[in-house]
Amino acid sequence: MSNKAIIYHTAGCMKCKLTAQRLNMETEMILVDANNDIDKLIIDNFRKKGYQSFPIVQVYHNEDLVDEWGDFNINKIKYWNDKNK
């Protein structure tokens, strides 16, 4: 299975770091800084989706987005780790 995760995170975020460490798939980490105008747009987009805290995790199968969640979510991490075995 060809799954990849993109993890949007903030500097010093322990939940973000734990998510990246525990998720057993290829990951790309994208640092989001609220002081950067482009990143503000990314943050606003996530807020419109209802997310209130980082990390924001997007899982792709090939090039298709197949799952997305916010915050540290051990159940989602376990689900994707089991699926990638």
C-alpha positions as CSV (number, residue, x, y, z in Angstrom):
1,M,0.0,0.0,0.0
2,S,1.4,3.4,-1.0
3,N,0.2,5.7,1.9
4,K,1.9,8.9,2.9
5,A,1.0,11.5,5.6
6,I,1.5,15.2,5.6
7,I,1.6,16.5,9.1
8,Y,1.1,20.3,9.6
9,H,2.6,21.3,12.9
10,T,3.7,24.3,14.9
11,A,7.1,24.9,16.5
12,G,7.6,23.0,19.7
13,C,4.3,21.1,19.5
14,M,4.7,17.9,21.5
15,K,1.5,16.3,20.1
16,C,2.8,17.0,16.6
17,K,6.1,15.3,17.4
18,L,4.4,12.3,19.0
19,T,2.1,11.9,16.0
20,A,5.1,11.9,13.6
21,Q,7.0,9.4,15.8
22,R,4.1,7.0,16.2
23,L,2.7,7.1,12.6
24,N,4.3,4.2,10.7
25,M,4.3,5.6,7.2
26,E,6.2,8.0,5.1
27,T,5.6,11.5,6.5
28,E,6.2,15.0,5.4
29,M,6.3,17.6,8.1
30,I,5.1,21.1,7.3
31,L,5.8,23.9,9.8
32,V,3.0,26.4,10.1
33,D,3.8,29.8,11.6
34,A,0.9,32.2,12.5
35,N,3.2,35.1,11.9
36,N,3.6,34.2,8.2
37,D,0.9,35.6,5.9
38,I,0.8,32.4,3.7
39,D,0.6,30.2,6.8
40,K,-2.2,32.4,8.1
41,L,-4.2,31.3,5.1
42,I,-3.5,27.7,5.8
43,I,-4.5,28.1,9.4
44,D,-7.8,29.9,8.4
45,N,-8.6,27.1,6.0
46,F,-8.1,24.5,8.7
47,R,-10.3,26.6,11.1
48,K,-13.1,26.7,8.5
49,K,-12.9,22.9,8.5
50,G,-13.4,22.9,12.3
51,Y,-9.9,22.1,13.4
52,Q,-8.8,24.0,16.5
53,S,-5.4,22.5,17.3
54,F,-2.3,21.0,15.7
55,P,-1.2,18.7,14.3
56,I,-3.4,18.5,11.3
57,V,-2.7,15.1,9.6
58,Q,-3.7,14.3,6.0
59,V,-3.2,10.8,4.7
60,Y,-2.9,10.2,1.0
61,H,-3.1,6.9,-0.9
62,N,-1.2,7.5,-4.1
63,E,-2.3,11.1,-4.7
64,D,-5.8,10.9,-3.2
65,L,-6.6,12.3,0.2
66,V,-8.2,9.4,2.1
67,D,-8.3,10.7,5.7
68,E,-7.7,13.9,7.6
69,W,-7.8,14.8,11.3
70,G,-6.7,17.3,13.9
71,D,-5.0,17.0,17.2
72,F,-3.2,13.9,18.6
73,N,-5.5,11.0,17.8
74,I,-4.1,7.7,18.9
75,N,-7.1,5.8,17.4
76,K,-6.4,7.2,13.9
77,I,-2.7,6.5,14.3
78,K,-3.4,2.9,15.3
79,Y,-5.9,2.5,12.4
80,W,-3.4,3.6,9.8
81,N,-0.5,1.7,11.4
82,D,-2.6,-1.5,11.2
83,K,-3.7,-0.7,7.7
84,N,-0.1,-0.3,6.6
85,K,1.2,-3.6,7.9
